[in-house]
Amino acid sequence: MPKLKTHKGTAKRIKLTSTGKLTRRRAFGAHLLAKKSKSRKRAINTTAVVTGGNAKNIKRALGI
């Protein structure tokens, strides 16, 4: 079976940690920020860990 190509769109959005976990940015932080609370904006600014079936599919897309 041939090698799988890396999905470049995914590679630009997901980072692999040293322990093998996948991290991503959170949504809803690009615009319309005036109506959102400070605590909500702080939460949006942190990274999140990808888990479950999503992580399996993303690892396949990255060729890991």
N, C-alpha and C positions, 0 to 999 in steps of 0.2 A: 504494500500500500504506500502511496507517495506521501511525502511530508505535507503537513497542513500549513498554509500561509497564516501569518499573524494578522488578525483583524486590527488594522491600524487605528480605526476610530475608537475601539475599546482600549487599545494600548495607551492612547493619549489621555484617557479618562481614569484609568485604574492603575494603582501602584501596588506592587508586591512588597510586603514587609519581609524582614529577615527571617521571621518564623513561618513564612508561607501564607500569611493571611492577605486578603485583598482589601484595600482601602479605596474609598470613593468620596467625592464631594457630595454635599447635600443640595437638594433642589430648593427653589423659591428664594434665592438670595441675589438675583441679578437686578431686579427693579421693583418698584412699588414698595419701597422699604419704609416710607414715612408712617404708614399705618401699622407696621409690625412693631411689637414691643422690643425693648432692648434685650430682654432675656431670650426671646425667640430668635432675634438676629444673632446673638452669641451662639445659640444652639446650631443655627444654620451654618455658622462659620467653622464648625468643627468637622472633622472627617468621620466617616462611618465605616464599619466593617461589613463586607458583603458575606452573607451566610446562605446555607442551604443549597437548593437547586440552582439558584442564581450563580453562586460561586462555582459550581461545577461547570455550568455553561460558559462562564467567563474564562475559566482556566482553559477550557477547550479552545476558545476563540484566541487566547493568547499563546497557545501552544505549550502550556506548562504541564 
